[in-house]
């Protein structure tokens, strides 16, 4: 599946906590399905980690197959700050970067996308799976 086909399909998918397919997705579910269907890469799920931002951070930090990149590029992951119970977490949310936009899922809003330079995204890090080729 191409990235454009994926974007077309996920637009109507509802938010579902721990969702991992086109019946429902959460932010990391999008990362998984994108890597599997668009890039042909199976990534480790972080579903055993708590859904709260602390679990999200633990999941990312425990993965040794992700590398930080300095500039946004296609098929990289935007890691974003999230507010949770009144405090800010550096690794609280994520989305896929493609053609200068970040695609992501939020609990109250479902599918979302915004330009990479949108300050409301609050991007703290850009990561890429080590098996993902340069774009």
C-alpha positions, 0 to 999 in steps of 0.5 A: 500500500502506498502512503497516499492510500494509507492516508485515504483509508485512515481518514474515516477510522475511529479512535480506539485505545490500543487499536491496531487495525483499520477498525480503530487506531490510537496514535501508536496503532497508526505507527504500527499499521503504517510501518507494516502496510506502507513500509513492510516493517514489523515493529514491536508493539508497546501495548503491554505498556500503560496507555498513560504518557509514562507508558508511552515513554517507557515503550519508546525508550525501551526500543533499541531499533529507533534512531533520532533524526534531526530533520523531518522526513517522510516515514519518520515518527513525530514524538510530541508532548502531551498533557496528562492529569495536569502535567506535561510529558515529553513523549506523550503522543506520536504521529507519522510524518509524510509530505510535510504533514503529521498524521495522528489520532487523538482520543477526543478527535480521532484522525488528525493532520497538520503541517509539520511546523504547526506549533500546536503539535509540540514535537519534541523528537523525530524518530525513524525505525532503523530498517526504514530507508532514507526518503 
